[in-house]
């Protein structure tokens, strides 16, 4: 009887595990499919209509600082033109929270002044944060990218990553307190950067497989390669987080704000810009898994 009971319980747990994995795969695929539909609409109907269709009502764009993207686009209509600019992209990496309510995508983008042009005139990489809406659809909550030179490698296949280190069963957290904790962690990261140096602080807060995006550079993967692009100690790198949000399961979140880079004791900043970060809970501690910084020229 005990053997039969154990077998029944084991089968029950196996069924629960497979069900949870199927749910995650479905949510992940749904998010990726939305990203692909977003890119397809941009090619077929134009950049502005696609962004209006896929941004959340409170979604953030950087124009040049963080603004409510949908309202900004309404207030800044695109002038009439005979050209059809083409912004194309695809998700090379996608990852989702255990709860299946928040995720992110990254990948390469390229831009043509007109869809009929033979070659693109600009290239780069993007980071987009996605959140599931009340009606079950996906809308993007924040989007920031960098520009690079023309890539020489061939296109990468879609690589969907999973939170294999996270518990298989989602447990909802107190989002208000967890959001505040992540916001505080981002502020502490900045304080640590000012106190012990940007690179040392970076290695404390970054995950081993972090992806770092910097203007005019191809993405760095791994904290050792990525740390080489982080300012050296004589350069003071600090930032001010503006907002943060987390998944219901409390294992994935993001933050964004403005950063400042100054040389030594100089009062004037050598560079200022925007940043967008993806965080993941590792062993009870938030770690940065994607970091994008884009300079802003506000003159």
C-alpha positions in Angstrom: 0.0 0.0 0.0 2.9 2.4 0.9 4.6 1.6 -2.4 1.3 2.3 -4.3 0.8 5.5 -2.4 4.4 6.6 -3.2 4.0 5.8 -6.8 0.7 7.7 -7.0 2.3 10.7 -5.3 5.4 10.5 -7.6 3.2 10.4 -10.7 1.2 13.4 -9.3 4.4 15.5 -8.9 5.7 14.5 -12.3 2.4 15.5 -13.9 2.5 18.9 -12.0 6.1 19.4 -13.2 5.3 18.6 -16.8 2.2 20.9 -16.6 4.3 23.8 -15.3 7.0 23.3 -17.9 4.4 23.2 -20.7 2.9 26.4 -19.3 6.3 28.1 -19.3 7.0 27.0 -22.8 3.6 28.2 -24.0 4.0 31.6 -22.3 7.6 32.0 -23.6 6.5 31.1 -27.1 3.6 33.4 -26.9 5.9 36.3 -26.0 8.3 35.5 -28.7 5.5 35.2 -31.3 4.4 38.7 -30.2 7.9 40.1 -30.8 7.9 38.5 -34.2 4.5 39.9 -35.0 5.7 43.4 -33.8 8.6 43.2 -36.3 6.4 42.0 -39.1 3.9 44.8 -38.6 6.8 47.3 -38.6 7.8 46.0 -42.0 4.3 45.9 -43.5 2.6 49.0 -42.0 5.4 51.2 -40.7 7.4 51.8 -37.6 5.1 54.2 -35.8 1.9 52.1 -36.3 3.7 49.0 -34.9 5.0 50.8 -31.9 1.5 52.2 -31.1 0.0 48.7 -31.4 2.5 46.9 -29.2 3.5 49.3 -26.5 1.6 49.1 -23.2 -0.4 52.2 -22.2 2.2 53.0 -19.5 5.1 51.7 -21.6 8.4 53.6 -21.6 10.4 55.0 -24.5 13.5 57.2 -24.2 12.9 60.4 -26.2 15.6 61.3 -25.2 14.8 60.6 -21.5 12.2 58.2 -20.2 8.6 59.2 -21.3 5.3 57.4 -21.5 5.8 56.2 -25.1 2.2 56.1 -26.3 1.4 59.6 -25.3 4.7 60.9 -26.6 3.9 59.4 -30.0 0.5 60.9 -30.0 2.0 64.3 -29.2 4.7 63.9 -31.8 3.1 62.7 -35.1 5.4 61.6 -37.9 5.5 64.1 -40.8 4.1 63.0 -44.1 6.7 61.4 -46.4 7.0 59.6 -49.7 9.5 57.2 -48.1 8.7 54.0 -46.2 11.5 53.7 -43.6 12.2 50.1 -42.6 13.3 49.1 -39.1 13.7 45.3 -38.9 14.8 43.1 -36.0 14.4 39.6 -34.5 14.7 38.2 -31.0 18.0 36.3 -30.7 17.5 35.7 -26.9 14.2 35.5 -25.0 13.6 34.7 -21.3 10.6 34.7 -19.1 9.6 34.7 -15.4 8.4 31.5 -13.8 4.9 33.1 -13.4 4.8 33.7 -17.2 3.7 37.3 -16.8 7.0 39.2 -17.6 9.9 38.6 -19.9 12.5 40.2 -22.2 13.9 39.8 -25.6 17.1 41.0 -27.2 18.6 40.8 -30.6 20.0 42.7 -33.6 18.2 45.5 -35.5 18.9 47.3 -38.8 17.4 50.4 -40.4 16.8 51.4 -44.0 15.8 54.9 -45.0 13.3 53.3 -47.4 12.1 49.7 -47.7 13.3 49.6 -51.3 16.9 50.6 -50.5 19.5 47.9 -51.2 21.4 48.2 -47.9 20.7 49.3 -44.3 22.3 52.5 -43.1 22.3 51.8 -39.4 22.7 48.7 -37.1 22.4 47.9 -33.5 21.0 45.7 -30.7 17.8 46.1 -28.7 16.4 45.2 -25.3 12.7 45.0 -24.8 10.8 44.2 -21.6 7.4 42.5 -22.1 4.5 42.2 -19.7 1.3 40.2 -20.0 -1.8 42.3 -20.0 -5.1 41.7 -18.2 -6.6 40.4 -21.5 -3.8 37.8 -21.9 -1.9 39.7 -24.6 1.7 40.8 -24.5 2.7 44.5 -24.6 6.1 46.0 -24.2 6.8 47.9 -21.0 10.2 49.4 -21.9 12.5 49.5 -24.9 16.1 50.7 -25.3 18.9 49.9 -27.7 22.4 50.7 -28.9 23.9 51.4 -32.3 26.9 49.4 -33.7 28.8 49.1 -36.9 27.6 46.6 -39.5 27.9 43.1 -38.1 30.1 40.6 -40.0 28.6 37.4 -38.6 25.6 35.6 -40.0 22.2 35.7 -38.5 21.8 33.9 -35.2 19.0 31.4 -34.6 16.3 32.1 -32.0 17.6 30.9 -28.6 14.9 30.7 -26.0 16.3 30.5 -22.5 14.5 29.2 -19.4 14.8 29.8 -15.7 16.1 26.3 -15.1 17.6 27.4 -11.8 14.3 28.7 -10.5 11.6 26.6 -8.7 9.3 24.8 -11.1 6.1 25.9 -9.3 5.3 29.6 -9.3 4.5 31.3 -6.0 3.2 34.8 -6.0 5.1 37.3 -4.0 4.2 40.7 -2.5 4.8 42.7 -5.7 4.8 46.1 -3.9 7.5 45.1 -1.4 9.6 43.1 -4.0 9.4 46.1 -6.4 10.7 48.3 -3.6 13.5 45.9 -2.8 14.6 45.8 -6.4 14.5 49.6 -6.6 16.6 49.7 -3.5 19.1 47.1 -4.8 19.6 49.3 -7.9 20.3 52.3 -5.8 22.7 50.3 -3.6 24.5 49.2 -6.8 25.1 52.9 -7.7 26.3 53.7 -4.2 28.7 50.8 -4.3 30.0 51.9 -7.7 30.8 55.3 -6.2 32.3 53.8 -3.1 34.5 51.0 -4.3 34.7 51.6 -8.0 32.6 50.7 -11.0 34.3 47.5 -12.0 34.5 46.0 -8.5 30.9 46.8 -7.9 29.8 45.5 -11.3 31.3 42.1 -10.5 29.4 42.0 -7.2 26.0 42.7 -8.7 26.3 41.1 -12.1 25.4 37.5 -12.9 28.2 35.3 -14.4 26.5 35.2 -17.8 25.4 38.9 -17.9 24.9 40.6 -21.3 26.2 44.1 -21.5 25.2 46.5 -24.3 27.2 49.7 -24.9 27.0 52.3 -27.7 29.2 51.5 -30.8 30.2 48.1 -29.4 28.9 44.6 -30.0 27.3 42.9 -27.0 29.5 41.5 -24.3 28.5 38.1 -22.8 29.9 37.0 -19.4 31.0 39.2 -16.5 34.7 38.9 -17.2 34.5 40.2 -20.8 31.8 42.7 -19.9 33.8 44.2 -17.0 36.3 45.4 -19.5 33.8 48.0 -20.8 32.9 49.2 -17.3 34.6 52.4 -16.4 37.9 52.1 -14.5 38.2 53.3 -10.9 39.2 56.9 -11.7 36.0 57.3 -13.6 32.9 57.8 -11.3 29.9 55.9 -12.7 26.6 56.5 -10.8 23.0 56.4 -11.7 19.5 57.4 -10.5 16.9 54.7 -10.9 13.5 56.1 -11.9 11.4 53.0 -11.7 11.5 49.2 -11.2 9.0 46.4 -11.6 8.9 42.6 -10.9 7.1 39.5 -11.9 4.4 38.0 -9.8 6.8 35.2 -9.0 9.5 37.6 -7.8 12.2 36.0 -9.9 12.5 38.5 -12.8 12.4 42.2 -12.8 13.7 45.3 -14.5 14.8 48.9 -13.7 15.6 52.0 -15.6 16.8 55.5 -15.1 19.6 57.9 -15.9 23.3 57.5 -15.4 26.3 59.8 -15.0 29.9 59.3 -15.9 32.5 61.7 -14.6 36.3 61.7 -14.7 38.0 61.9 -11.3 36.7 64.8 -9.2 35.3 66.7 -12.2 32.0 68.3 -11.4 30.8 68.2 -15.0 29.8 64.9 -16.3 31.9 63.4 -19.2 28.8 61.5 -20.3 25.1 61.1 -19.3 22.5 58.8 -20.6 19.8 56.3 -20.0 20.0 52.7 -18.8 17.7 49.7 -18.7 18.5 46.6 -16.7 17.0 43.1 -16.4 17.4 41.5 -13.0 17.0 37.9 -11.9 16.7 36.5 -8.4 19.6 34.2 -7.7 19.8 32.5 -4.3 17.5 35.1 -2.8 19.5 38.0 -4.2 18.8 40.2 -7.2 21.5 40.0 -9.9 21.8 41.9 -13.2 21.5 39.6 -16.2 21.2 42.3 -18.9 22.6 45.9 -18.8 22.0 48.5 -21.5 23.4 52.0 -21.4 22.8 54.6 -24.1 24.4 58.1 -24.0 22.2 61.1 -24.4 23.3 64.4 -26.0 20.8 67.0 -24.7 22.5 70.1 -26.1 
